[in-house]
Amino acid sequence: MPRYRRYFSDGDWVFVTIVTADRRPWLGEVESKRMLLQTLRTVKRHFGYRHLAHVVLDDHLHWMLIADGSAGVSRLVSSLKLGVLQRRRSAGLAWKRLWQPRFYDHILRDENDLRRHLDYIHFNPVKHGYVDAPRDYPWSSFRAWQQRGHYDEDWGKTEPHSTSNLDYE
């Protein structure tokens, strides 16, 4: 099995995709989505990285963050995966293998790359047919970004041009 080396510097903007084992849709359960978001908050409190955006779908998570020297991205992902497993165990939920062993990451090169990935994250529930508009999907950071003025009320009713060349599923 190959060993991947990941090099992150303090302040890197990082886009991460984490996929469930065998693409099983166990994140389709509302309680599982809640556990994952609670675990994201716990990991953030523990490691102090900067959370930029997220979307939780039934079989994967897209997460954007700013890397911090106190914990590498691999350690953050491991902590998230383990934290969700522990929450599910304590809730008495089935806990076979939950996650694929690896994850996908991409260091964002500039603000245009950041915007494209931010749009990709927030359009993802529409792309996968969960909702007709990103504002209708409760399991993403879209509303927070909309409140900051980044998105208008009708954004995402059609696929944004900036997401067309991204495909991380």
C-alpha atoms as an extended CHARMM CRD file, in Angstrom:
* protein
*
       169  EXT
         1         1  MET       CA              0.0000000000        0.0000000000        0.0000000000  PROA      1               0.0000000000
         2         2  PRO       CA              1.5090000000        3.3480000000       -0.9900000000  PROA      2               0.0000000000
         3         3  ARG       CA              2.2610000000        5.9310000000        1.6680000000  PROA      3               0.0000000000
         4         4  TYR       CA              1.0910000000        9.3710000000        0.6180000000  PROA      4               0.0000000000
         5         5  ARG       CA              2.9550000000       12.4290000000        1.7830000000  PROA      5               0.0000000000
         6         6  ARG       CA              0.9850000000       15.5650000000        2.3090000000  PROA      6               0.0000000000
         7         7  TYR       CA              2.6980000000       18.8960000000        2.7610000000  PROA      7               0.0000000000
         8         8  PHE       CA              0.7210000000       21.7340000000        4.2400000000  PROA      8               0.0000000000
         9         9  SER       CA              1.9800000000       25.0720000000        5.4850000000  PROA      9               0.0000000000
        10        10  ASP       CA              0.4130000000       27.2600000000        8.1290000000  PROA      10              0.0000000000
        11        11  GLY       CA             -2.2790000000       29.3300000000        6.5060000000  PROA      11              0.0000000000
        12        12  ASP       CA             -2.8910000000       27.0310000000        3.5140000000  PROA      12              0.0000000000
        13        13  TRP       CA             -6.5080000000       26.9500000000        2.3750000000  PROA      13              0.0000000000
        14        14  VAL       CA             -7.3610000000       23.2660000000        2.0060000000  PROA      14              0.0000000000
        15        15  PHE       CA            -10.3280000000       21.5480000000        0.3630000000  PROA      15              0.0000000000
        16        16  VAL       CA            -10.9590000000       18.0240000000        1.6750000000  PROA      16              0.0000000000
        17        17  THR       CA            -13.3310000000       15.2810000000        0.5410000000  PROA      17              0.0000000000
        18        18  ILE       CA            -14.0310000000       12.3770000000        2.8930000000  PROA      18              0.0000000000
        19        19  VAL       CA            -16.0820000000        9.4570000000        1.5830000000  PROA      19              0.0000000000
        20        20  THR       CA            -17.9760000000        6.7780000000        3.4940000000  PROA      20              0.0000000000
        21        21  ALA       CA            -16.8010000000        3.1630000000        3.2280000000  PROA      21              0.0000000000
        22        22  ASP       CA            -18.1190000000        1.5290000000        0.0640000000  PROA      22              0.0000000000
        23        23  ARG       CA            -20.1690000000        4.7010000000       -0.4780000000  PROA      23              0.0000000000
        24        24  ARG       CA            -22.7240000000        3.4070000000        2.0340000000  PROA      24              0.0000000000
        25        25  PRO       CA            -25.1930000000        6.2630000000        2.6330000000  PROA      25              0.0000000000
        26        26  TRP       CA            -25.1760000000        6.0780000000        6.4440000000  PROA      26              0.0000000000
        27        27  LEU       CA            -24.8050000000        9.8680000000        6.5640000000  PROA      27              0.0000000000
        28        28  GLY       CA            -28.3250000000        9.9820000000        5.1350000000  PROA      28              0.0000000000
        29        29  GLU       CA            -29.5750000000        9.5670000000        8.7100000000  PROA      29              0.0000000000
        30        30  VAL       CA            -30.2880000000       12.9540000000       10.3030000000  PROA      30              0.0000000000
        31        31  GLU       CA            -28.6880000000       11.8330000000       13.5690000000  PROA      31              0.0000000000
        32        32  SER       CA            -25.4980000000       10.8300000000       11.7380000000  PROA      32              0.0000000000
        33        33  LYS       CA            -25.2980000000       14.2460000000       10.0840000000  PROA      33              0.0000000000
        34        34  ARG       CA            -25.7760000000       15.8890000000       13.4880000000  PROA      34              0.0000000000
        35        35  MET       CA            -23.0340000000       13.7360000000       14.9960000000  PROA      35              0.0000000000
        36        36  LEU       CA            -20.6590000000       14.6220000000       12.1900000000  PROA      36              0.0000000000
        37        37  LEU       CA            -21.2940000000       18.3740000000       12.6020000000  PROA      37              0.0000000000
        38        38  GLN       CA            -20.9390000000       18.0970000000       16.3980000000  PROA      38              0.0000000000
        39        39  THR       CA            -17.6510000000       16.3050000000       15.8630000000  PROA      39              0.0000000000
        40        40  LEU       CA            -16.4760000000       19.0240000000       13.4490000000  PROA      40              0.0000000000
        41        41  ARG       CA            -17.1320000000       21.5960000000       16.1960000000  PROA      41              0.0000000000
        42        42  THR       CA            -15.2940000000       19.4580000000       18.7730000000  PROA      42              0.0000000000
        43        43  VAL       CA            -12.2810000000       19.0250000000       16.4810000000  PROA      43              0.0000000000
        44        44  LYS       CA            -12.2720000000       22.7830000000       15.8370000000  PROA      44              0.0000000000
        45        45  ARG       CA            -12.3150000000       23.5530000000       19.5740000000  PROA      45              0.0000000000
        46        46  HSD       CA             -9.5660000000       21.0300000000       20.2400000000  PROA      46              0.0000000000
        47        47  PHE       CA             -7.1970000000       22.0090000000       17.4170000000  PROA      47              0.0000000000
        48        48  GLY       CA             -8.1990000000       25.6060000000       16.7170000000  PROA      48              0.0000000000
        49        49  TYR       CA             -8.0060000000       25.4230000000       12.9250000000  PROA      49              0.0000000000
        50        50  ARG       CA            -10.1700000000       27.8470000000       10.9090000000  PROA      50              0.0000000000
        51        51  HSD       CA            -13.2950000000       26.2590000000        9.4170000000  PROA      51              0.0000000000
        52        52  LEU       CA            -14.3160000000       27.8820000000        6.1270000000  PROA      52              0.0000000000
        53        53  ALA       CA            -17.1060000000       25.7390000000        4.6750000000  PROA      53              0.0000000000
        54        54  HSD       CA            -18.6910000000       22.2950000000        4.5610000000  PROA      54              0.0000000000
        55        55  VAL       CA            -21.4470000000       20.2040000000        3.0840000000  PROA      55              0.0000000000
        56        56  VAL       CA            -22.5320000000       16.7940000000        4.3820000000  PROA      56              0.0000000000
        57        57  LEU       CA            -24.2190000000       14.4940000000        1.8660000000  PROA      57              0.0000000000
        58        58  ASP       CA            -25.3780000000       10.9020000000        2.3830000000  PROA      58              0.0000000000
        59        59  ASP       CA            -22.0760000000        9.2930000000        1.4070000000  PROA      59              0.0000000000
        60        60  HSD       CA            -19.4500000000       12.0260000000        1.5820000000  PROA      60              0.0000000000
        61        61  LEU       CA            -18.3510000000       15.2830000000        3.1330000000  PROA      61              0.0000000000
        62        62  HSD       CA            -16.6450000000       18.2850000000        1.5410000000  PROA      62              0.0000000000
        63        63  TRP       CA            -14.7820000000       20.4460000000        4.0260000000  PROA      63              0.0000000000
        64        64  MET       CA            -12.7560000000       23.6010000000        3.5350000000  PROA      64              0.0000000000
        65        65  LEU       CA            -10.3680000000       24.8340000000        6.2030000000  PROA      65              0.0000000000
        66        66  ILE       CA             -7.2370000000       26.8250000000        6.8380000000  PROA      66              0.0000000000
        67        67  ALA       CA             -4.3740000000       24.6090000000        7.9430000000  PROA      67              0.0000000000
        68        68  ASP       CA             -2.7540000000       25.3490000000       11.2630000000  PROA      68              0.0000000000
        69        69  GLY       CA              0.6590000000       24.1910000000       12.4210000000  PROA      69              0.0000000000
        70        70  SER       CA             -0.7110000000       22.6910000000       15.6500000000  PROA      70              0.0000000000
        71        71  ALA       CA             -2.4290000000       19.8880000000       13.7390000000  PROA      71              0.0000000000
        72        72  GLY       CA             -1.8950000000       18.7450000000       10.2090000000  PROA      72              0.0000000000
        73        73  VAL       CA             -4.8330000000       18.1570000000        7.9030000000  PROA      73              0.0000000000
        74        74  SER       CA             -4.3300000000       14.3840000000        8.1510000000  PROA      74              0.0000000000
        75        75  ARG       CA             -4.6080000000       14.6110000000       11.9280000000  PROA      75              0.0000000000
        76        76  LEU       CA             -7.7840000000       16.7220000000       11.6600000000  PROA      76              0.0000000000
        77        77  VAL       CA             -9.3550000000       14.1830000000        9.2880000000  PROA      77              0.0000000000
        78        78  SER       CA             -8.3480000000       11.2850000000       11.5430000000  PROA      78              0.0000000000
        79        79  SER       CA             -9.7860000000       13.0650000000       14.5770000000  PROA      79              0.0000000000
        80        80  LEU       CA            -13.0400000000       13.7140000000       12.7300000000  PROA      80              0.0000000000
        81        81  LYS       CA            -13.3680000000       10.1050000000       11.5710000000  PROA      81              0.0000000000
        82        82  LEU       CA            -12.5660000000        8.7200000000       15.0170000000  PROA      82              0.0000000000
        83        83  GLY       CA            -14.8550000000       11.2220000000       16.7570000000  PROA      83              0.0000000000
        84        84  VAL       CA            -17.8210000000       10.2540000000       14.5980000000  PROA      84              0.0000000000
        85        85  LEU       CA            -17.1130000000        6.5660000000       15.2260000000  PROA      85              0.0000000000
        86        86  GLN       CA            -17.0180000000        7.1550000000       18.9980000000  PROA      86              0.0000000000
        87        87  ARG       CA            -20.2770000000        9.1580000000       18.9500000000  PROA      87              0.0000000000
        88        88  ARG       CA            -22.0190000000        6.4290000000       16.9650000000  PROA      88              0.0000000000
        89        89  ARG       CA            -20.7440000000        3.7360000000       19.3180000000  PROA      89              0.0000000000
        90        90  SER       CA            -21.9620000000        5.6060000000       22.4040000000  PROA      90              0.0000000000
        91        91  ALA       CA            -25.3520000000        6.1360000000       20.7500000000  PROA      91              0.0000000000
        92        92  GLY       CA            -25.5860000000        2.3710000000       20.1230000000  PROA      92              0.0000000000
        93        93  LEU       CA            -25.6020000000        2.8070000000       16.3410000000  PROA      93              0.0000000000
        94        94  ALA       CA            -24.0800000000        0.2110000000       14.0570000000  PROA      94              0.0000000000
        95        95  TRP       CA            -20.4380000000        1.0370000000       13.5430000000  PROA      95              0.0000000000
        96        96  LYS       CA            -18.8540000000       -1.2280000000       11.0060000000  PROA      96              0.0000000000
        97        97  ARG       CA            -16.2250000000        0.4370000000        8.8820000000  PROA      97              0.0000000000
        98        98  LEU       CA            -17.5760000000        3.9550000000        8.3980000000  PROA      98              0.0000000000
        99        99  TRP       CA            -15.0060000000        5.6620000000        6.1880000000  PROA      99              0.0000000000
       100       100  GLN       CA            -12.7860000000        4.9780000000        3.2250000000  PROA      100             0.0000000000
       101       101  PRO       CA             -9.2170000000        4.7770000000        4.5380000000  PROA      101             0.0000000000
       102       102  ARG       CA             -7.9430000000        7.7500000000        2.5550000000  PROA      102             0.0000000000
       103       103  PHE       CA             -9.2570000000       11.1860000000        1.7530000000  PROA      103             0.0000000000
       104       104  TYR       CA             -8.8370000000       13.6400000000       -1.0810000000  PROA      104             0.0000000000
       105       105  ASP       CA             -7.2100000000       17.0200000000       -0.4670000000  PROA      105             0.0000000000
       106       106  HSD       CA             -6.3930000000       20.0310000000       -2.5720000000  PROA      106             0.0000000000
       107       107  ILE       CA             -4.4670000000       23.1210000000       -1.5100000000  PROA      107             0.0000000000
       108       108  LEU       CA             -6.2970000000       26.1260000000       -2.8950000000  PROA      108             0.0000000000
       109       109  ARG       CA             -3.9480000000       28.2630000000       -4.9650000000  PROA      109             0.0000000000
       110       110  ASP       CA             -5.6150000000       31.6830000000       -4.8000000000  PROA      110             0.0000000000
       111       111  GLU       CA             -8.8970000000       33.4760000000       -4.1410000000  PROA      111             0.0000000000
       112       112  ASN       CA            -10.3700000000       32.3810000000       -7.4830000000  PROA      112             0.0000000000
       113       113  ASP       CA             -9.6480000000       28.7520000000       -6.6090000000  PROA      113             0.0000000000
       114       114  LEU       CA            -11.1780000000       29.3290000000       -3.1640000000  PROA      114             0.0000000000
       115       115  ARG       CA            -14.3460000000       30.8180000000       -4.7240000000  PROA      115             0.0000000000
       116       116  ARG       CA            -14.6770000000       27.9430000000       -7.2000000000  PROA      116             0.0000000000
       117       117  HSD       CA            -14.4020000000       25.3600000000       -4.4330000000  PROA      117             0.0000000000
       118       118  LEU       CA            -16.7340000000       27.3010000000       -2.1620000000  PROA      118             0.0000000000
       119       119  ASP       CA            -19.3280000000       27.3450000000       -4.9540000000  PROA      119             0.0000000000
       120       120  TYR       CA            -18.6960000000       23.6480000000       -5.5890000000  PROA      120             0.0000000000
       121       121  ILE       CA            -19.3500000000       22.8160000000       -1.9300000000  PROA      121             0.0000000000
       122       122  HSD       CA            -22.5470000000       24.8300000000       -1.7720000000  PROA      122             0.0000000000
       123       123  PHE       CA            -23.9300000000       23.6620000000       -5.1270000000  PROA      123             0.0000000000
       124       124  ASN       CA            -23.2490000000       19.9830000000       -4.3440000000  PROA      124             0.0000000000
       125       125  PRO       CA            -26.7000000000       19.2050000000       -2.8130000000  PROA      125             0.0000000000
       126       126  VAL       CA            -28.3520000000       20.5660000000       -5.9770000000  PROA      126             0.0000000000
       127       127  LYS       CA            -25.9580000000       18.6260000000       -8.2210000000  PROA      127             0.0000000000
       128       128  HSD       CA            -26.8640000000       15.3900000000       -6.4200000000  PROA      128             0.0000000000
       129       129  GLY       CA            -30.6080000000       16.0760000000       -6.5330000000  PROA      129             0.0000000000
       130       130  TYR       CA            -31.2190000000       16.6170000000       -2.8030000000  PROA      130             0.0000000000
       131       131  VAL       CA            -32.7500000000       20.0870000000       -3.2740000000  PROA      131             0.0000000000
       132       132  ASP       CA            -33.5630000000       22.5920000000       -6.0100000000  PROA      132             0.0000000000
       133       133  ALA       CA            -31.5680000000       25.4280000000       -4.4340000000  PROA      133             0.0000000000
       134       134  PRO       CA            -28.6040000000       25.4540000000       -1.9990000000  PROA      134             0.0000000000
       135       135  ARG       CA            -30.5070000000       27.6070000000        0.5130000000  PROA      135             0.0000000000
       136       136  ASP       CA            -32.9350000000       24.6870000000        1.0250000000  PROA      136             0.0000000000
       137       137  TYR       CA            -30.2320000000       22.2730000000        2.2170000000  PROA      137             0.0000000000
       138       138  PRO       CA            -29.6610000000       22.4510000000        5.9910000000  PROA      138             0.0000000000
       139       139  TRP       CA            -26.4180000000       20.4310000000        6.1160000000  PROA      139             0.0000000000
       140       140  SER       CA            -24.0310000000       22.9550000000        4.6230000000  PROA      140             0.0000000000
       141       141  SER       CA            -22.4380000000       26.2910000000        5.4140000000  PROA      141             0.0000000000
       142       142  PHE       CA            -24.3450000000       27.9910000000        2.5730000000  PROA      142             0.0000000000
       143       143  ARG       CA            -26.6400000000       30.0370000000        4.8290000000  PROA      143             0.0000000000
       144       144  ALA       CA            -23.7030000000       31.3930000000        6.8280000000  PROA      144             0.0000000000
       145       145  TRP       CA            -21.9890000000       32.5150000000        3.6180000000  PROA      145             0.0000000000
       146       146  GLN       CA            -25.2590000000       33.9730000000        2.3550000000  PROA      146             0.0000000000
       147       147  GLN       CA            -25.6350000000       36.0040000000        5.5760000000  PROA      147             0.0000000000
       148       148  ARG       CA            -22.1200000000       37.3640000000        5.0030000000  PROA      148             0.0000000000
       149       149  GLY       CA            -23.3030000000       38.6420000000        1.6210000000  PROA      149             0.0000000000
       150       150  HSD       CA            -21.3320000000       36.1660000000       -0.4830000000  PROA      150             0.0000000000
       151       151  TYR       CA            -24.4410000000       34.7050000000       -2.1680000000  PROA      151             0.0000000000
       152       152  ASP       CA            -27.6940000000       36.3280000000       -3.1970000000  PROA      152             0.0000000000
       153       153  GLU       CA            -31.0980000000       34.7520000000       -2.5190000000  PROA      153             0.0000000000
       154       154  ASP       CA            -31.3870000000       33.0280000000       -5.9100000000  PROA      154             0.0000000000
       155       155  TRP       CA            -27.8160000000       31.7530000000       -6.2200000000  PROA      155             0.0000000000
       156       156  GLY       CA            -27.4680000000       28.1390000000       -7.2790000000  PROA      156             0.0000000000
       157       157  LYS       CA            -30.7710000000       27.6000000000       -9.0510000000  PROA      157             0.0000000000
       158       158  THR       CA            -28.6110000000       26.8130000000      -12.0560000000  PROA      158             0.0000000000
       159       159  GLU       CA            -25.1190000000       25.3740000000      -11.9410000000  PROA      159             0.0000000000
       160       160  PRO       CA            -22.5020000000       28.0690000000      -11.4130000000  PROA      160             0.0000000000
       161       161  HSD       CA            -19.9600000000       28.2230000000      -14.2210000000  PROA      161             0.0000000000
       162       162  SER       CA            -17.1080000000       28.1660000000      -11.7280000000  PROA      162             0.0000000000
       163       163  THR       CA            -17.9240000000       24.6280000000      -10.5610000000  PROA      163             0.0000000000
       164       164  SER       CA            -18.0950000000       22.9860000000      -13.9760000000  PROA      164             0.0000000000
       165       165  ASN       CA            -14.4890000000       21.7460000000      -13.9910000000  PROA      165             0.0000000000
       166       166  LEU       CA            -14.4790000000       20.3340000000      -10.4510000000  PROA      166             0.0000000000
       167       167  ASP       CA            -15.4450000000       16.7340000000       -9.8570000000  PROA      167             0.0000000000
       168       168  TYR       CA            -14.3080000000       15.2440000000       -6.5710000000  PROA      168             0.0000000000
       169       169  GLU       CA            -17.0110000000       12.6330000000       -5.9840000000  PROA      169             0.0000000000
